[in-house]
Amino acid sequence: MDVVCSMRPYFTLATFLLSLSLTAPVQADDLYWQKLIRNDQSANTQVDILLAAAQQQDLTTPDTHLRCRFPARYAWLQTKYPEQTQNWPEQPCPALNQWLKDLDTNQITLVFASDYLNNPSSMFGHTLLRLDSRQHSDDVRLLSYAINYSAQTNTTNGLEFAWKGLTGGYPGAFSLLPYYEKVKEYNDWESRDLWEYELSFEQEEVNRLQLVYWEWREFTSPYYFFTRNCSYELLGLLEMAQPSLDLQSRFNWHAMPTDTLRAVLDQPNLLKRITYRAASGTKLEAAARRNSRQVNRQALALSQQGAFTQDLTPTEQAQALEAAYDDLYTRHVNHKADAEAPTRLRQLLTQRSMLDVQDQRIEPVAPTVEPSQGHGTGRWSVGVGHDHETFATLRFRPAYHDWLDPSGGYRTGAGISFLDVALRAGPSGLKVEEATIVGIDSLAPANSLHMPTSWSVRLGVDRALTDRDDDTRHSMTVLEGGAGLAAWVFGALCYGQNHGDLRGSQSLDKGYEVGIGARFGCIGQIGQSMPETWRWSVETRPMYRLPDNGWSHELRMGLQRNLNAENALRVEGRQYWREQSQSVLSLSWLHYF
């Protein structure tokens, strides 16, 4: 149950008490007040909680006093009505005061965690607010605390999780956690890069944000993955800290973490500094690229057997031991190592301590384009195309990113499409050219240290050749996916996957068909400039189809020219072979927002 609603009787009583003491009642249209009480209408119409209670001290159970439970409202009333409140007696709030003293916050940092495709609630990234203590230097920021807003889930059922997350079936709540715990979760367990954006707030604004959090920490509200999510609610806290900010009003129908990040950083003079915290996987990949193939082979042997099998120089031994430890530790914390992992980790540390060689770990260089500078997550396009007829296209995608989009600010090899619909209009009428309810591509490059699985899944509608002797493509509902490996080849990210699909359509003889085959391709850019000017992709899909007992083949090619941060031109070509063949060529103008 929504805690705001469950506390409504207290608000109503206190509102009545307040109205007895105010000569000028709080106006229901005061925007700051409405946000502070989280739009609780009973509090809005009768004026809310503190004035009468504030004139009475509670020295026996002070922390339960309304002024201690709702300090942000009390502070607001003092500012709004100084003449009526200046003679209120002091009310001790030991729990609140000790909490503020322990935090000793003098700075707010907005933290962005990159996407994590294995968790639906984090596939678009995640944001936190870190409370930086004046006692902590940059070297010990891990000891700070962070405000998090998340869904309170209690199930491992994927379908239930997705349904409730989309429909607000889970309560969302604020929490305050040690920052090092979130770094361990994101950096180590999930291998997600972190970006820390220090914000320029005055001390008074920092204090106000903490008092508002103190009130809101008890509330829950329905959590929606795409709207009222982690990022949206944190924007509310920032608005309470600095009332001149207008952030939440920009996100009426969807709030992607990268978009909310841009909204914050668009504010003049709000950003002080950016810090990049590379994930464990990012560091390990950088070490694997730096190390020789022989060193990486030795690192694998060490992580599995704990002993060298070939002669190496002392420096190479140090590199191998550090890579072995980091790789084994990452697998251990992710429960992907055997029970002997802790013993081997201690052995690796012991062996490394015996080498009189300085630390060989390298700190990855921060990407040139950080997440707030990436393309907008929404996109629409118009274009023209030709298959057996000439047609015009109109396409809309509310989220998120595909392989031809500019990659700056997004994880290389990751692609997510949600509610992506392309309509075509031509001589044969208005039709759906392509639609994706949800599609995910995750390419994780392999190296000589480890070979992670790359995978894909998609549910949508395609136009394709059927099992009949017909050279026209027909609409089909498609569920497809596969898994395999990816690797860098001459600057391009290439992949090979086992691939399968299930199609349904009245244009098929049986009404359905199953495809079993493979998916091969490469993606890359032309030149090394950032932001990118040109991106390209090529892919082939040979599939054996049942119950037709025949082969189909599809070749896809794409080329995109990025004109600026918001606009691009895209050329795509597809060639289909089955009983007949057909070519499709299209040219589109894309706009990101």
PLY file of the C-alpha trace (Angstrom):
ply
format ascii 1.0
element vertex 593
property float x
property float y
property float z
element edge 592
property int vertex1
property int vertex2
end_header
0.00 0.00 0.00
1.17 3.54 -0.75
2.60 4.86 2.50
1.60 8.39 1.55
-2.00 7.21 1.46
-1.65 5.13 4.62
-0.43 8.22 6.56
-3.28 10.38 5.33
-5.19 10.44 8.66
-2.12 11.92 10.37
-1.81 14.56 7.67
-5.47 15.50 7.95
-5.39 15.90 11.75
-2.17 17.87 11.67
-3.46 19.99 8.83
-6.42 20.98 10.94
-4.12 21.84 13.84
-1.98 23.95 11.56
-4.91 25.94 10.30
-5.74 26.98 13.88
-2.43 28.81 14.21
-1.85 30.36 10.81
-3.21 33.80 10.14
-2.42 33.27 6.43
-3.07 29.64 5.45
-0.72 27.72 3.16
-1.99 28.02 -0.38
-2.86 24.71 -2.08
-1.34 25.99 -5.31
2.11 26.47 -3.79
4.18 24.20 -6.04
6.98 23.62 -3.56
4.49 22.62 -0.87
2.70 20.23 -3.22
5.98 18.53 -4.11
7.07 18.38 -0.49
3.91 16.58 0.63
4.17 14.43 -2.52
0.82 15.72 -3.81
-1.23 14.20 -1.01
-4.61 15.84 -1.61
-5.91 15.63 1.95
-2.86 17.55 3.13
-3.28 19.96 0.24
-6.88 20.91 0.92
-6.70 21.27 4.72
-3.19 22.63 4.99
-0.91 20.09 6.84
0.84 19.38 10.01
3.17 21.41 12.08
2.00 24.72 13.45
-0.07 23.74 16.49
2.23 20.84 17.37
5.31 23.00 16.90
4.25 25.22 19.81
4.48 22.30 22.22
7.73 20.66 23.25
8.19 16.91 23.70
11.14 16.20 25.95
10.18 12.61 26.80
9.92 11.06 23.31
11.31 13.90 21.17
12.04 11.91 18.00
8.34 11.17 17.51
7.43 14.86 17.56
5.97 16.05 14.26
8.72 18.67 13.92
11.29 15.85 14.09
9.44 13.59 11.66
8.81 16.37 9.12
11.73 18.80 9.49
11.60 19.99 5.84
7.99 21.15 6.28
8.90 22.87 9.53
11.81 24.65 7.86
9.59 25.69 4.96
6.99 27.16 7.32
9.69 29.10 9.11
10.74 30.62 5.78
7.21 31.20 4.54
5.76 32.62 7.77
8.64 34.01 9.85
6.46 36.27 12.01
4.17 33.44 13.15
7.01 30.97 13.77
9.77 33.09 15.31
8.57 32.49 18.88
8.17 28.72 18.63
10.06 26.90 21.40
13.07 24.81 20.47
12.28 21.13 19.95
15.15 18.65 20.36
15.41 15.98 17.63
18.37 13.84 18.74
18.04 11.13 16.05
17.81 13.66 13.21
20.61 15.81 14.58
22.94 12.83 15.05
22.16 11.61 11.52
23.04 15.01 10.06
26.19 15.21 12.18
27.36 11.75 11.09
26.81 12.55 7.41
28.38 16.01 7.65
27.44 16.56 3.99
28.76 19.55 2.08
28.38 18.34 -1.51
25.94 16.38 -3.68
27.20 14.11 -6.47
24.93 12.59 -9.12
26.19 9.09 -10.01
25.30 7.31 -13.26
25.81 3.54 -13.58
25.95 2.26 -17.15
23.43 -0.26 -18.46
23.17 -3.83 -17.15
21.27 -5.90 -19.70
20.82 -8.93 -17.42
18.39 -6.99 -15.21
15.31 -5.42 -16.85
15.12 -2.63 -14.27
18.75 -1.61 -14.99
19.02 -2.17 -18.74
18.84 1.59 -19.37
21.29 2.52 -16.62
20.74 3.75 -13.06
21.31 6.94 -11.07
22.15 7.67 -7.42
22.77 10.76 -5.31
25.94 10.58 -3.24
26.19 12.67 -0.07
29.82 13.76 0.15
31.11 14.47 3.64
33.44 17.38 4.29
35.56 14.87 6.24
36.28 12.78 3.14
38.84 13.65 0.49
38.61 12.36 -3.08
40.61 9.28 -2.07
37.98 8.11 0.42
34.72 9.00 -1.32
33.80 5.31 -1.06
33.03 5.96 2.62
30.25 8.40 1.72
26.57 7.45 1.66
24.28 7.39 -1.36
20.54 7.95 -1.76
18.94 5.29 -3.91
15.37 4.90 -5.19
14.35 1.45 -6.38
11.49 -1.00 -6.74
10.86 -3.21 -3.71
10.64 -6.59 -5.44
10.00 -9.98 -3.90
9.98 -12.37 -6.84
12.38 -14.16 -9.17
9.70 -14.82 -11.79
10.79 -12.91 -14.88
7.30 -12.49 -16.38
5.84 -11.28 -13.09
8.79 -8.93 -12.64
8.34 -7.42 -16.10
4.56 -7.07 -15.80
4.57 -5.48 -12.37
7.47 -3.22 -13.31
5.59 -1.92 -16.35
2.26 -1.48 -14.57
3.38 -0.05 -11.22
2.81 -3.27 -9.32
5.88 -2.77 -7.13
6.29 -0.09 -4.47
9.24 2.22 -4.93
11.15 3.54 -1.93
14.16 5.64 -1.03
17.07 4.16 0.87
20.44 5.35 2.16
23.35 2.97 1.66
27.14 3.11 2.01
28.51 4.13 -1.37
31.14 1.39 -1.31
28.33 -1.20 -1.31
26.87 0.25 -4.50
30.34 0.44 -6.07
30.91 -3.22 -5.23
27.53 -4.14 -6.71
27.88 -2.11 -9.90
31.65 -2.02 -10.51
32.55 -5.54 -9.37
29.50 -7.79 -9.52
27.80 -6.34 -12.60
30.89 -4.80 -14.27
29.20 -1.43 -14.88
31.22 1.74 -15.34
30.32 4.60 -12.98
30.30 8.30 -13.81
30.28 10.74 -10.89
29.00 14.29 -11.52
29.74 16.68 -8.66
27.01 19.33 -8.44
27.40 22.92 -7.33
24.88 23.28 -4.48
25.11 25.80 -1.66
25.27 24.43 1.88
21.71 25.59 2.55
20.51 23.61 -0.48
22.46 20.53 0.60
20.82 20.75 4.04
17.37 21.14 2.49
17.85 18.04 0.33
18.79 15.97 3.38
15.76 17.15 5.36
13.44 16.30 2.46
15.00 12.85 2.17
14.44 12.38 5.94
10.71 12.86 5.33
10.47 10.92 2.07
12.40 7.90 3.30
9.21 6.59 4.92
7.06 6.94 1.81
6.45 4.49 -0.99
4.79 5.07 -4.34
4.14 2.86 -7.40
7.34 2.18 -9.32
7.22 2.22 -13.14
10.29 1.14 -15.07
9.84 3.76 -17.80
8.27 6.70 -15.95
8.26 6.97 -12.14
11.60 5.23 -11.75
14.91 5.79 -9.94
15.97 8.74 -12.05
12.64 10.54 -12.02
12.30 10.45 -8.23
15.87 11.67 -7.69
15.05 14.68 -9.88
12.37 15.50 -7.31
14.96 15.61 -4.54
17.16 17.95 -6.58
14.19 20.23 -7.21
13.50 20.36 -3.48
17.11 21.32 -2.82
17.03 24.11 -5.42
13.41 25.18 -6.05
14.36 27.13 -9.18
15.09 23.84 -10.97
12.32 22.49 -13.20
13.30 18.91 -14.03
10.45 16.43 -13.54
8.04 18.32 -15.77
10.19 17.35 -18.77
9.39 13.66 -18.32
5.66 13.10 -18.56
5.62 9.77 -20.35
9.09 8.26 -20.03
12.24 8.98 -18.01
15.43 7.31 -19.21
18.38 7.71 -16.80
20.61 9.19 -19.52
17.91 11.73 -20.42
17.41 12.77 -16.79
21.19 13.07 -16.47
21.23 15.46 -19.43
18.37 17.46 -17.92
20.38 18.03 -14.73
23.62 18.89 -16.48
21.85 21.28 -18.85
21.30 23.62 -15.88
23.73 26.57 -15.99
26.69 26.40 -13.60
25.42 23.27 -11.84
28.22 20.88 -12.82
31.54 21.16 -10.96
33.52 18.09 -12.01
33.20 14.65 -13.64
34.97 11.53 -12.32
35.08 8.20 -14.19
35.21 4.96 -12.18
35.96 2.04 -14.50
34.32 -1.32 -13.79
36.34 -4.41 -12.92
35.56 -5.89 -16.34
36.71 -2.71 -18.07
40.02 -2.82 -16.17
40.51 -6.50 -16.90
39.85 -5.94 -20.60
42.41 -3.10 -20.65
44.97 -5.37 -18.97
44.27 -8.17 -21.46
44.89 -5.79 -24.37
48.14 -4.56 -22.81
49.50 -7.97 -21.86
51.20 -10.29 -24.33
49.37 -13.45 -25.35
51.86 -15.48 -23.31
51.14 -13.45 -20.17
47.39 -13.88 -20.61
47.79 -17.63 -21.06
49.80 -17.75 -17.85
47.13 -15.68 -16.07
44.52 -18.26 -17.04
46.72 -21.09 -15.81
47.32 -19.27 -12.52
43.64 -18.61 -11.90
42.86 -22.30 -12.49
45.93 -24.06 -11.10
47.77 -21.46 -9.02
51.16 -22.15 -10.64
53.29 -20.89 -13.54
53.76 -23.23 -16.45
56.26 -21.14 -18.47
59.16 -18.83 -17.73
58.35 -15.11 -17.58
60.28 -12.01 -16.62
59.49 -10.60 -13.14
57.40 -7.82 -14.71
55.45 -10.32 -16.82
54.94 -12.51 -13.75
53.48 -9.52 -11.90
51.15 -8.79 -14.83
50.03 -12.42 -14.98
49.44 -12.67 -11.21
47.44 -9.44 -11.08
45.33 -10.40 -14.10
44.76 -13.87 -12.65
43.69 -12.44 -9.30
41.35 -9.85 -10.83
39.77 -12.41 -13.16
39.29 -15.01 -10.42
37.96 -12.43 -7.96
35.40 -11.18 -10.50
34.19 -14.74 -11.13
34.17 -15.47 -7.40
31.96 -12.51 -6.42
29.62 -13.45 -9.27
29.39 -17.05 -7.99
30.99 -18.39 -11.18
34.09 -19.90 -9.54
34.49 -23.18 -7.67
34.76 -23.61 -3.91
38.58 -23.48 -4.05
38.60 -19.89 -5.34
39.28 -18.23 -1.91
42.31 -20.47 -1.40
43.71 -19.71 -4.85
43.11 -15.98 -4.33
45.25 -16.05 -1.19
47.94 -17.99 -3.02
47.98 -15.45 -5.83
48.36 -12.59 -3.34
51.20 -14.42 -1.60
53.02 -15.04 -4.88
52.56 -11.42 -5.95
53.93 -10.11 -2.64
57.18 -12.00 -3.25
57.91 -10.03 -6.44
59.81 -6.78 -6.02
57.94 -5.17 -8.92
55.65 -2.15 -8.76
51.92 -2.47 -9.36
51.28 -3.35 -13.03
47.55 -2.60 -13.10
46.54 0.10 -15.55
43.71 2.55 -15.09
41.53 2.63 -18.24
41.26 5.99 -19.94
37.80 7.51 -19.66
35.80 7.37 -22.91
35.95 10.57 -24.94
32.16 10.92 -24.89
30.52 10.54 -21.47
26.87 9.44 -21.05
25.32 12.91 -20.87
26.84 13.74 -24.27
25.37 10.72 -26.09
22.46 10.93 -28.52
18.92 11.35 -27.21
17.24 8.06 -26.36
14.14 8.89 -28.43
14.26 8.83 -32.22
11.94 9.37 -35.17
12.68 9.19 -38.86
11.18 9.67 -42.30
12.41 8.04 -45.48
11.80 6.37 -48.79
12.38 2.81 -49.90
11.87 0.33 -52.71
11.21 -3.43 -52.88
8.57 -4.50 -55.41
7.20 -0.96 -55.15
8.33 2.47 -54.03
7.15 3.46 -50.57
7.57 6.14 -47.90
8.37 5.34 -44.28
7.64 6.94 -40.93
9.36 5.45 -37.89
9.24 6.17 -34.17
11.33 4.65 -31.37
10.95 5.99 -27.81
14.02 4.06 -26.60
16.92 3.43 -26.77
19.96 2.65 -28.97
20.95 0.42 -31.91
24.27 -0.49 -33.49
24.14 2.19 -36.19
23.33 4.99 -33.73
26.34 7.05 -32.56
28.06 4.89 -29.94
29.47 7.72 -27.81
28.02 7.60 -24.29
26.67 4.06 -24.73
28.23 0.68 -24.04
29.94 -0.72 -27.12
28.03 -3.66 -28.55
24.85 -3.06 -26.56
21.58 -2.41 -28.36
18.08 -1.99 -26.93
14.95 -1.19 -28.94
11.61 -0.69 -27.27
8.28 -0.08 -29.04
10.10 0.68 -32.30
7.51 0.92 -35.11
8.08 1.65 -38.81
5.07 2.32 -41.07
5.18 2.26 -44.86
2.83 3.94 -47.31
2.81 2.98 -50.98
0.60 1.85 -53.86
-0.52 -1.20 -51.84
-1.65 0.96 -48.90
-0.50 1.67 -45.35
1.30 -1.25 -43.68
3.70 -2.08 -40.87
7.17 -2.42 -42.37
8.78 -3.48 -39.10
7.97 -3.33 -35.40
9.85 -4.29 -32.25
8.09 -4.61 -28.94
11.41 -5.27 -27.24
14.78 -6.21 -28.71
18.12 -6.61 -26.94
21.57 -7.23 -28.40
24.53 -7.71 -26.08
27.96 -8.16 -27.63
30.69 -8.79 -25.04
34.08 -8.97 -26.80
36.20 -12.03 -26.04
39.91 -11.76 -25.41
42.75 -14.10 -24.49
41.69 -13.97 -20.81
38.02 -14.83 -21.05
35.25 -15.52 -23.54
31.95 -14.06 -22.35
28.68 -15.01 -24.03
27.11 -12.58 -26.48
23.36 -12.92 -26.90
20.23 -11.44 -28.44
16.45 -11.66 -28.06
13.63 -9.89 -29.87
9.84 -9.91 -30.07
8.19 -8.02 -32.90
6.82 -7.99 -36.45
8.86 -8.39 -39.65
8.14 -8.50 -43.36
9.80 -11.54 -44.94
9.46 -14.03 -47.78
7.15 -16.96 -47.07
7.31 -20.69 -47.88
5.15 -20.10 -50.95
6.34 -19.34 -54.49
5.90 -15.62 -53.95
8.45 -12.82 -54.40
6.55 -10.44 -52.06
7.37 -10.08 -48.37
4.53 -10.53 -45.88
4.10 -9.45 -42.25
4.95 -12.06 -39.59
5.00 -12.05 -35.81
8.52 -13.06 -34.75
10.15 -14.26 -31.56
13.88 -14.72 -32.13
17.15 -14.98 -30.24
20.52 -16.63 -29.98
23.90 -16.75 -28.27
27.53 -16.94 -29.30
30.82 -15.06 -29.21
32.10 -11.64 -30.27
35.62 -10.28 -30.78
37.46 -7.26 -32.15
38.75 -7.86 -35.67
40.79 -5.08 -37.31
38.91 -2.40 -35.39
35.44 -3.86 -36.02
33.36 -5.77 -33.47
32.43 -9.05 -35.14
30.11 -11.76 -33.83
28.82 -15.22 -34.55
25.75 -16.71 -32.86
23.55 -19.73 -32.99
20.22 -18.23 -33.92
16.62 -19.36 -34.02
13.19 -17.88 -34.53
9.50 -18.72 -34.31
7.24 -17.04 -36.85
3.49 -16.85 -37.16
1.51 -15.56 -40.16
-1.54 -16.38 -42.26
0.75 -16.13 -45.31
2.59 -19.33 -44.21
1.14 -22.68 -45.31
0.90 -24.02 -41.74
0.41 -20.62 -40.13
3.76 -20.93 -38.36
7.38 -21.94 -38.91
10.55 -22.49 -36.93
13.98 -21.37 -38.10
17.28 -22.86 -36.92
20.56 -21.42 -38.07
23.21 -18.81 -37.43
23.84 -15.09 -37.36
27.19 -13.58 -38.39
28.17 -9.95 -38.72
30.37 -6.98 -37.88
29.76 -3.41 -36.72
32.18 -0.51 -36.71
32.97 3.05 -37.65
34.91 4.68 -40.46
37.83 6.58 -38.98
38.68 7.07 -35.31
37.16 10.50 -34.69
34.83 11.04 -31.75
32.01 11.81 -31.99
31.74 9.44 -34.92
30.91 10.63 -38.41
30.22 7.27 -40.07
28.98 3.96 -38.66
28.38 0.74 -40.59
27.06 -2.78 -40.09
26.83 -5.96 -42.14
25.09 -9.21 -41.17
24.07 -12.51 -42.73
21.52 -15.06 -41.49
21.34 -18.54 -43.03
18.35 -20.41 -41.54
16.89 -23.90 -42.04
13.11 -23.72 -41.80
10.56 -26.23 -40.54
8.06 -27.60 -41.49
8.99 -26.30 -44.95
12.32 -28.24 -44.79
14.05 -25.57 -46.82
16.65 -22.84 -46.44
16.21 -19.08 -46.21
18.97 -16.51 -46.28
19.06 -12.83 -45.43
21.82 -10.27 -45.91
21.60 -6.93 -44.07
23.81 -3.86 -44.59
23.63 -0.40 -43.08
25.54 2.87 -43.27
24.85 5.96 -41.15
26.20 9.49 -41.59
25.89 11.55 -38.41
25.24 15.16 -39.35
25.28 16.59 -35.81
24.25 15.59 -32.28
20.57 15.36 -33.22
20.34 14.41 -36.89
21.65 11.66 -39.17
21.16 10.03 -42.57
20.88 6.24 -42.82
21.04 3.94 -45.84
19.94 0.31 -45.36
19.86 -2.59 -47.77
18.47 -6.09 -47.36
18.51 -9.08 -49.66
16.18 -12.03 -49.06
16.44 -15.48 -50.65
13.96 -18.34 -50.32
11.71 -19.79 -53.02
12.18 -16.40 -54.65
14.43 -13.42 -53.87
13.79 -9.78 -53.13
15.91 -6.70 -52.50
14.97 -3.77 -50.26
16.77 -0.44 -50.25
15.86 2.54 -48.05
17.14 6.03 -47.23
16.05 7.76 -44.01
16.58 11.00 -42.15
16.79 10.43 -38.38
16.19 12.88 -35.56
17.21 12.13 -31.95
15.50 13.76 -29.00
0 1
1 2
2 3
3 4
4 5
5 6
6 7
7 8
8 9
9 10
10 11
11 12
12 13
13 14
14 15
15 16
16 17
17 18
18 19
19 20
20 21
21 22
22 23
23 24
24 25
25 26
26 27
27 28
28 29
29 30
30 31
31 32
32 33
33 34
34 35
35 36
36 37
37 38
38 39
39 40
40 41
41 42
42 43
43 44
44 45
45 46
46 47
47 48
48 49
49 50
50 51
51 52
52 53
53 54
54 55
55 56
56 57
57 58
58 59
59 60
60 61
61 62
62 63
63 64
64 65
65 66
66 67
67 68
68 69
69 70
70 71
71 72
72 73
73 74
74 75
75 76
76 77
77 78
78 79
79 80
80 81
81 82
82 83
83 84
84 85
85 86
86 87
87 88
88 89
89 90
90 91
91 92
92 93
93 94
94 95
95 96
96 97
97 98
98 99
99 100
100 101
101 102
102 103
103 104
104 105
105 106
106 107
107 108
108 109
109 110
110 111
111 112
112 113
113 114
114 115
115 116
116 117
117 118
118 119
119 120
120 121
121 122
122 123
123 124
124 125
125 126
126 127
127 128
128 129
129 130
130 131
131 132
132 133
133 134
134 135
135 136
136 137
137 138
138 139
139 140
140 141
141 142
142 143
143 144
144 145
145 146
146 147
147 148
148 149
149 150
150 151
151 152
152 153
153 154
154 155
155 156
156 157
157 158
158 159
159 160
160 161
161 162
162 163
163 164
164 165
165 166
166 167
167 168
168 169
169 170
170 171
171 172
172 173
173 174
174 175
175 176
176 177
177 178
178 179
179 180
180 181
181 182
182 183
183 184
184 185
185 186
186 187
187 188
188 189
189 190
190 191
191 192
192 193
193 194
194 195
195 196
196 197
197 198
198 199
199 200
200 201
201 202
202 203
203 204
204 205
205 206
206 207
207 208
208 209
209 210
210 211
211 212
212 213
213 214
214 215
215 216
216 217
217 218
218 219
219 220
220 221
221 222
222 223
223 224
224 225
225 226
226 227
227 228
228 229
229 230
230 231
231 232
232 233
233 234
234 235
235 236
236 237
237 238
238 239
239 240
240 241
241 242
242 243
243 244
244 245
245 246
246 247
247 248
248 249
249 250
250 251
251 252
252 253
253 254
254 255
255 256
256 257
257 258
258 259
259 260
260 261
261 262
262 263
263 264
264 265
265 266
266 267
267 268
268 269
269 270
270 271
271 272
272 273
273 274
274 275
275 276
276 277
277 278
278 279
279 280
280 281
281 282
282 283
283 284
284 285
285 286
286 287
287 288
288 289
289 290
290 291
291 292
292 293
293 294
294 295
295 296
296 297
297 298
298 299
299 300
300 301
301 302
302 303
303 304
304 305
305 306
306 307
307 308
308 309
309 310
310 311
311 312
312 313
313 314
314 315
315 316
316 317
317 318
318 319
319 320
320 321
321 322
322 323
323 324
324 325
325 326
326 327
327 328
328 329
329 330
330 331
331 332
332 333
333 334
334 335
335 336
336 337
337 338
338 339
339 340
340 341
341 342
342 343
343 344
344 345
345 346
346 347
347 348
348 349
349 350
350 351
351 352
352 353
353 354
354 355
355 356
356 357
357 358
358 359
359 360
360 361
361 362
362 363
363 364
364 365
365 366
366 367
367 368
368 369
369 370
370 371
371 372
372 373
373 374
374 375
375 376
376 377
377 378
378 379
379 380
380 381
381 382
382 383
383 384
384 385
385 386
386 387
387 388
388 389
389 390
390 391
391 392
392 393
393 394
394 395
395 396
396 397
397 398
398 399
399 400
400 401
401 402
402 403
403 404
404 405
405 406
406 407
407 408
408 409
409 410
410 411
411 412
412 413
413 414
414 415
415 416
416 417
417 418
418 419
419 420
420 421
421 422
422 423
423 424
424 425
425 426
426 427
427 428
428 429
429 430
430 431
431 432
432 433
433 434
434 435
435 436
436 437
437 438
438 439
439 440
440 441
441 442
442 443
443 444
444 445
445 446
446 447
447 448
448 449
449 450
450 451
451 452
452 453
453 454
454 455
455 456
456 457
457 458
458 459
459 460
460 461
461 462
462 463
463 464
464 465
465 466
466 467
467 468
468 469
469 470
470 471
471 472
472 473
473 474
474 475
475 476
476 477
477 478
478 479
479 480
480 481
481 482
482 483
483 484
484 485
485 486
486 487
487 488
488 489
489 490
490 491
491 492
492 493
493 494
494 495
495 496
496 497
497 498
498 499
499 500
500 501
501 502
502 503
503 504
504 505
505 506
506 507
507 508
508 509
509 510
510 511
511 512
512 513
513 514
514 515
515 516
516 517
517 518
518 519
519 520
520 521
521 522
522 523
523 524
524 525
525 526
526 527
527 528
528 529
529 530
530 531
531 532
532 533
533 534
534 535
535 536
536 537
537 538
538 539
539 540
540 541
541 542
542 543
543 544
544 545
545 546
546 547
547 548
548 549
549 550
550 551
551 552
552 553
553 554
554 555
555 556
556 557
557 558
558 559
559 560
560 561
561 562
562 563
563 564
564 565
565 566
566 567
567 568
568 569
569 570
570 571
571 572
572 573
573 574
574 575
575 576
576 577
577 578
578 579
579 580
580 581
581 582
582 583
583 584
584 585
585 586
586 587
587 588
588 589
589 590
590 591
591 592
